[in-house]
Amino acid sequence: MEINTAFGILTQLGFGPIKGFSISGEDETWDQYLPADDPRCNMAKTYISARAKLKFDPPQASYLVEALKEDVAELEFRLSVQNDRNFPTEEEE
């Protein structure tokens, strides 16, 4: 459920399929979400991993929890900025 929540947040930030994306079993792949050659895919993977870690396997030390929360917030900001930028398509380069 938390992973799908993270996908929902990424959809609101403008990433992935317009109608959203969710995991319902073993059949979904990252390529269905974002193509593997899309550089944003790595940030999305890191974001989803960090959000899930906060819920399911948080660090024992409170300062590490805070650091992980800061990482999540920074990734949300950077993904938002990335989405707002107008990058040229391959045809425009």
Secondary structure as GFF3:
##gff-version 3
##sequence-region A 1 93
A	DSSP	alpha_helix	2	12	.	.	.	ID=ss1
A	DSSP	alpha_helix	30	33	.	.	.	ID=ss2
A	DSSP	alpha_helix	40	56	.	.	.	ID=ss3
A	DSSP	alpha_helix	62	84	.	.	.	ID=ss4
###
